[in-house]
Amino acid sequence: MSGLRVIPTWRHGQDRLYVCLPDGRNIAWYDREAARVNLLSDDRRDEVLQALGPFLTGPVAVGPPPVPTPAELARLSLHPDDDLAPNRPGEALLVALDRDAGPAHRLRPDPRRRALAAEQTVGEALDRLDGAGWHTLHSLPLPGGDRVHHLVIGPGGLFAVYSLYAHKRRVTVADPMVTLGRREARPLLRRVRADADRASYALTAEVRPVLALAGAADVTVTTEPREVRVLTDTGIEGLARLGGVLKPADVEALHAMARDRQTWMRV
């Protein structure tokens, strides 16, 4: 028996199997997504492959780990408390509701829960773009208590997405006003553009504003919004068809910068 142990882990959104010596030192790891076995030393190659045998589901590349990119180095040096990548859609609202759920006898639904439902619906749709070379970050904190609901980074550029609860309602957009059903119109597109402007300043890159309507029954745009894309949660995948703006290395570098909490403290 080699005495090697295989330990599954989930770190930074990656599913890996680490191969460890009896004293706990890592000597290799298997990256399932990349189908690659990374060896820190070739001396125990056969033993490592034997230990991983039950977990390998097909052909794999075997060799020393690739040289980390600048974006990967930046991520590895990031303190866990400053890493925003693990944020769930609506993270700030989830924390607020956990701290103060509000009175149980409330006659009307808590507006925070509707806002949370919108961010979760839109956030889940955005997360499905990951396989197409995109990254999404959620609930990015801004000074003053504001947030960027979602930041999407991919081949088509950067987008600051504002989620709005519109369940089974007719939505009318007349820049800068947005009307939900029979409610009073609000100049919401000013907020959407302001979020994108602050994100552009933080990242020193163009960030385009998007209004995402969660569950809207019908959308009417009477005045074409300046710069702002208006999408429904079911139309989010349209962003994946955009391209020709950022190279993969640029996407990774901007994602590494955007996931750092300190990046947003100066806007």
Number of C-alpha atoms within 10 A of each C-alpha: 5 11 10 21 17 19 12 12 12 9 9 12 9 12 13 19 20 21 26 19 14 11 9 10 11 17 19 26 22 26 17 16 9 11 15 18 26 22 21 15 12 14 10 14 17 10 15 25 18 14 18 20 10 8 13 16 9 6 8 14 12 15 15 14 14 7 8 10 12 13 17 14 12 14 19 13 8 16 10 13 8 12 18 19 21 14 15 16 26 27 19 19 17 16 11 13 15 10 9 9 13 12 8 6 6 8 7 6 8 13 10 16 16 15 18 21 21 25 30 20 22 29 26 15 16 25 17 15 19 15 9 12 14 23 22 25 24 27 22 24 19 19 10 8 7 11 17 22 25 23 27 24 24 28 21 19 21 27 23 28 30 26 28 25 22 23 17 13 18 16 22 18 22 18 18 19 16 19 20 20 16 9 9 9 16 15 14 18 24 13 14 23 23 15 23 24 18 18 27 18 15 19 17 10 13 14 24 22 26 24 21 26 28 24 20 21 14 15 18 12 13 10 12 13 15 11 11 21 15 20 20 20 22 15 13 19 17 10 18 18 9 12 12 9 13 16 13 12 12 16 23 21 16 19 24 21 20 23 23 21 18 14 17 21 12 10 14
